[in-house]
Amino acid sequence: MAPATDVIVLGLGGMGSAAAHHLAARGARVVGLEQYGPAHNKGSSHGGSRITRQAYFEDPAYVPLLLRAYELYERLERDSGRPIATLCGGVMIGRPESTPVAGALRSAERWGLPHELLTGRELHRRFPTFTPREDEVALYEARAGLLRPEDTVSAHLDLARRDGAELRFDEPVTHWEADAGGVRVHTAQDVYTAGQLVVCPGAWAPALLSDLGVPITIERQVMYWFQPTSGTGPYTPDRHPIYVWEDTDGVQIYGFPAIDGPGGGAKVAFFRKGAVCTPGTIDRTVHEDEIRAMADQVAPRLPTLPGSLLRAATCMYSTTPDEHFVIARHPRHPETVTVACGFSGHGFKFVTVVGEILADLALAGTTAHPVGLFAPGRFSPPR
């Protein structure tokens, strides 16, 4: 097939928009395809805020990528003129052996990241909104904070377009095919050819990457914004950090400071507590029993926060069995196709560096970044 352009990017959410930007910035001819509008709310890159942190409890192997991601976020803000990151600090709370505390401490010590360990009483004195139990502690990281996902996606799209990328929205992809000579992508409106394809499908991975050999589960998640009974004053970013909190049963919640003014409330959510769904079957209605469960989980820990519900919204996680990402050349099409999927739950903070990695892989076939953890072959049965 004769390529009409250099690279097609399939999906222009968090990862795809970053890939389009980095590819276009390197002079590649880029066509980006997205089934919805720019920075839409149908997938996983919306909701007003996402946590960012470096003392990474999931695995110390992520830390080098996070250090680079922070550099690229600063560049993105400077180049786009959009506010993206607010480093208001963050706390991982739970018993000393809990996953957020023990895992964050392991990464902080492994990479020499600045951090503090706080007793429950010290945590409450510093941040009176929190009321931890006597047996709970916290790891505080000053370089943690939040990202604005819609602004991040929009900034990457703006810069990609500035550098010549052709971005096409409201154009769903029906299927794609590849051989050693290039790729062909079919949409509802047209057929596109290119030398390379970068697939960033989000929750649509099971359909668009069915031959990847990676089992990806799609889950419905809910985000909640509550108006604190005391008002948002104690929850502003200069007084209240982001947090991840694990209880004695292993249930985790996470939350943010109030970033949208006195009437915007403070956002909280359960981490990985959702029903399996598909993009076509997800229930977008948030039900009363879900709201009660969230308020009941928050009330003992941040007593003034549940207050009254302002709004709630759904999103989708797309998760691999080991909860690590997939970033690699497609094992069936290693000469022409690069894939990035399985990010949900903890992926958005990496979008800047993933965009850089995907540009490396699409244009050079390799990257200097440490991505061995994300190889799809880890799910292949041994021979």
C-alpha positions in Angstrom: 0.0 0.0 0.0 1.3 3.4 -0.9 1.5 5.6 2.2 -0.2 9.0 1.9 1.3 10.3 5.2 4.0 9.3 7.6 2.0 8.4 10.8 -1.6 7.9 11.6 -2.5 8.3 15.3 -5.7 6.4 16.2 -7.3 8.0 19.2 -6.7 11.6 20.4 -7.3 11.4 24.1 -4.5 11.7 26.7 -1.9 9.4 25.0 -2.9 10.0 21.4 -2.9 13.8 21.6 0.6 13.7 23.2 1.8 11.3 20.5 0.5 13.5 17.7 2.2 16.5 19.3 5.6 14.8 19.6 5.5 13.3 16.2 4.5 16.6 14.5 7.2 18.5 16.5 9.8 16.1 14.9 8.6 17.0 11.4 6.5 13.9 10.7 3.4 14.2 8.6 0.7 13.2 11.0 -3.0 12.4 10.6 -4.9 12.1 13.9 -8.3 10.3 14.0 -10.8 10.7 16.9 -14.3 9.3 17.1 -15.5 12.2 19.3 -14.7 15.9 19.6 -11.5 17.4 21.1 -11.0 16.7 24.8 -14.3 14.8 25.1 -15.9 13.2 28.2 -16.7 9.8 26.8 -13.5 7.9 27.8 -10.8 8.3 30.4 -9.2 11.8 29.9 -11.7 14.0 31.6 -13.1 15.0 35.0 -11.2 18.2 35.7 -8.3 16.8 37.6 -5.8 13.8 37.8 -3.3 13.1 40.5 0.4 13.3 39.7 3.1 12.0 42.1 6.7 10.7 41.9 7.0 8.5 45.0 5.2 5.8 43.1 3.6 3.0 45.1 2.8 0.9 42.1 6.4 0.1 41.2 9.7 2.0 41.6 10.3 1.2 37.9 7.9 4.0 37.0 9.9 6.8 38.7 12.4 7.6 35.8 9.4 8.1 33.5 7.7 10.3 36.0 10.8 12.5 36.3 10.8 13.0 32.6 7.0 13.5 32.5 7.4 16.4 35.0 10.0 18.1 32.7 7.7 17.7 29.8 4.7 19.1 31.7 6.7 22.2 32.4 7.5 22.5 28.7 3.9 21.9 27.7 2.7 24.7 30.0 5.4 27.1 28.6 4.8 26.2 24.9 0.9 26.2 25.1 0.3 29.0 27.6 -2.2 26.7 29.4 -2.1 26.0 33.1 -1.7 22.2 33.4 0.0 21.3 36.8 -0.6 22.4 40.4 2.0 20.9 42.7 0.0 21.3 46.0 1.7 18.3 47.7 0.3 14.9 48.3 -0.2 12.3 51.1 -0.4 8.6 50.9 -2.3 7.5 54.0 -2.9 4.1 55.7 -1.3 1.7 58.0 2.5 1.5 57.6 2.2 -1.7 55.7 -0.6 -0.4 53.4 0.1 -0.4 49.7 0.1 3.4 49.2 2.4 4.1 52.2 4.8 1.2 51.9 5.0 1.3 48.2 5.6 5.1 48.1 8.3 4.8 50.7 10.0 2.1 48.7 10.1 4.3 45.6 11.1 7.4 47.5 14.1 5.6 49.1 15.1 3.8 45.9 15.3 7.0 43.9 16.2 9.5 46.7 13.0 11.5 46.4 12.3 14.1 49.0 9.5 13.0 51.4 8.3 13.0 55.0 6.8 10.3 57.1 4.0 11.7 59.4 2.2 10.1 62.3 -1.6 10.4 62.3 -1.4 13.2 64.7 1.2 15.1 62.7 -0.9 14.6 59.6 -4.0 16.1 61.3 -2.0 19.0 62.7 -0.6 19.9 59.3 -3.9 19.3 57.4 -6.8 19.6 59.8 -9.3 18.3 57.2 -7.9 14.8 57.7 -8.9 12.7 60.8 -6.7 9.5 60.6 -6.9 6.7 63.0 -4.2 6.3 65.7 -2.6 3.4 63.8 -2.5 5.3 60.5 0.5 7.2 59.1 1.2 9.2 55.9 3.9 9.7 53.5 4.0 13.4 52.4 5.5 14.4 49.0 5.8 18.1 48.2 6.2 17.4 44.5 2.9 15.7 44.2 -0.2 17.5 43.0 -2.8 17.5 40.2 -3.0 17.9 36.4 -5.9 19.3 34.4 -6.7 16.5 31.9 -8.9 18.5 29.5 -6.3 21.3 29.3 -3.5 18.8 28.8 -5.3 17.1 25.9 -6.2 20.5 24.4 -2.6 21.8 24.7 -1.2 18.8 23.0 -3.8 19.1 20.2 -3.1 22.8 19.8 0.7 22.2 19.5 0.2 19.2 17.1 -1.9 21.3 14.8 0.5 24.2 15.0 3.3 21.9 13.8 1.2 20.7 10.8 -0.8 17.7 12.1 -4.1 17.1 10.4 -6.6 16.3 13.2 -9.9 14.8 12.3 -12.7 14.6 14.9 -16.1 12.9 15.0 -14.7 10.2 12.6 -14.8 6.8 14.2 -12.4 4.1 13.0 -14.1 0.9 11.9 -10.9 -1.2 11.4 -7.3 -1.1 10.3 -4.9 -3.4 8.6 -1.1 -3.5 8.2 1.7 -5.2 6.4 5.4 -4.6 6.0 4.7 -1.8 3.5 2.5 0.3 5.7 -1.0 0.6 7.2 -4.5 1.3 6.0 -7.1 2.8 8.4 -10.8 2.7 7.6 -13.2 5.2 9.1 -16.9 5.9 8.7 -16.0 8.6 6.2 -12.7 7.7 4.5 -9.7 5.4 4.1 -6.2 6.6 5.2 -2.8 5.1 4.4 0.5 5.7 6.2 3.9 4.2 6.8 3.2 3.9 10.5 0.2 3.6 12.8 0.1 4.5 16.5 -2.9 3.0 18.3 -4.1 4.8 21.5 -7.6 3.3 21.9 -8.3 3.8 25.6 -11.4 1.8 26.6 -11.8 0.7 22.9 -8.7 -1.4 23.1 -10.5 -4.8 23.2 -12.1 -4.0 19.8 -9.3 -2.2 18.1 -6.5 -4.4 19.4 -8.2 -7.7 19.5 -5.1 -9.5 18.0 -2.6 -8.0 20.6 -2.9 -10.9 22.9 -3.4 -8.8 26.0 -6.6 -9.3 28.1 -7.8 -5.8 28.9 -10.8 -5.3 31.3 -13.0 -2.2 31.0 -14.5 -0.9 34.2 -17.0 1.8 35.0 -15.7 4.3 37.6 -17.5 7.3 39.2 -16.1 10.7 40.3 -17.9 12.8 42.9 -17.8 16.5 43.8 -19.0 17.3 47.3 -19.5 20.7 48.8 -17.9 20.6 52.3 -20.0 21.7 55.2 -17.4 24.2 56.2 -17.1 25.6 52.6 -14.1 25.1 50.4 -11.8 27.4 52.3 -9.9 24.6 54.1 -9.7 22.6 50.9 -7.9 25.1 48.6 -4.6 23.9 47.1 -2.5 26.0 49.4 -4.1 24.3 52.4 -5.1 20.8 51.3 -3.1 18.2 49.3 -4.1 15.4 47.0 -4.4 12.1 48.8 -4.7 8.4 48.4 -6.1 6.6 51.5 -6.3 2.9 52.1 -8.5 1.5 54.9 -7.9 -1.6 56.9 -9.9 -3.7 54.3 -7.7 -2.6 51.5 -10.3 -0.2 50.0 -8.7 2.9 48.5 -10.1 6.3 47.9 -8.4 9.4 46.4 -9.2 13.0 46.4 -8.2 16.6 45.5 -8.2 20.1 46.8 -11.0 22.4 45.8 -9.7 23.9 42.5 -12.8 25.4 40.9 -13.7 28.2 43.3 -16.2 28.3 46.3 -19.0 26.6 44.4 -16.9 23.9 42.8 -16.6 21.6 45.7 -13.9 19.0 46.3 -13.5 15.8 44.2 -13.3 12.3 45.6 -13.6 8.8 44.2 -13.0 5.1 44.9 -9.9 3.6 43.3 -10.7 0.5 41.3 -14.2 -0.1 42.5 -16.3 -0.4 39.5 -18.4 -2.8 37.4 -17.1 -4.4 34.2 -18.6 -2.8 31.2 -17.9 -1.8 27.5 -18.0 1.6 26.0 -21.4 0.6 24.5 -22.9 -0.7 27.8 -21.5 1.7 30.4 -24.2 3.1 32.7 -23.7 6.8 32.7 -26.3 7.4 35.5 -24.8 7.7 39.1 -27.2 6.1 41.6 -28.1 7.0 45.1 -26.6 3.9 46.7 -23.2 4.8 45.0 -23.4 8.3 46.4 -24.1 7.0 49.9 -21.2 4.5 49.7 -18.8 7.3 48.7 -20.1 9.6 51.5 -19.9 6.8 54.1 -16.3 6.1 53.1 -15.2 9.8 53.3 -17.1 10.9 56.4 -14.9 9.3 59.1 -11.7 10.5 57.3 -12.7 14.0 56.2 -15.7 14.8 58.3 -16.5 18.2 56.7 -16.2 17.0 53.2 -19.3 14.8 52.3 -21.6 17.8 52.9 -23.8 17.9 49.9 -23.3 16.3 46.5 -22.8 18.9 43.7 -22.4 16.5 40.8 -21.0 13.1 39.7 -19.6 11.8 36.5 -18.5 8.4 35.0 -15.3 7.4 33.2 -13.8 4.1 32.2 -10.7 2.3 33.3 -9.0 0.0 30.8 -6.8 -2.4 32.9 -4.4 -5.2 32.2 -4.2 -8.2 34.6 -1.1 -6.9 36.3 -2.3 -3.3 36.2 0.8 -2.2 34.3 0.7 -0.5 30.9 1.2 -1.8 27.4 3.6 0.4 25.4 5.4 -1.4 22.5 5.6 -2.3 18.9 2.7 -4.5 18.0 4.0 -8.1 18.2 2.1 -9.1 15.0 3.0 -6.0 13.1 6.4 -4.9 14.5 7.5 -3.0 11.4 4.5 -0.6 11.2 2.3 -0.5 14.3 2.9 0.9 17.8 0.4 0.4 20.6 -0.3 2.2 23.9 -3.1 0.9 26.1 -4.1 -0.4 29.6 -3.4 2.9 31.3 -6.5 3.6 33.3 -6.3 3.9 37.0 -2.9 5.5 37.1 -1.8 6.4 33.6 -2.7 10.0 32.9 0.3 11.5 34.8 2.5 9.8 32.2 0.9 11.2 29.0 3.7 13.7 28.2 6.5 11.1 28.4 4.3 8.4 26.7 3.9 10.8 23.8 7.6 11.1 23.6 8.1 7.3 23.7 5.5 6.6 21.1 7.2 9.1 18.7 10.5 7.3 19.4 8.9 3.9 18.6 7.0 5.0 15.5 9.9 6.9 13.9 13.0 4.9 15.1 11.6 1.6 16.2 13.1 1.9 19.7 13.3 4.2 22.7 15.9 5.0 25.3 13.2 5.2 28.0 12.8 2.1 30.2 9.7 0.4 28.9 10.5 -3.3 29.4 7.8 -3.5 32.1 5.2 -2.7 29.5 5.9 -5.4 26.8 2.7 -7.2 25.7 4.7 -10.5 25.6 4.5 -10.8 29.3 0.9 -12.2 28.9 1.9 -14.8 26.3 1.9 -18.4 27.5 5.4 -19.9 27.9 6.5 -22.2 25.1 
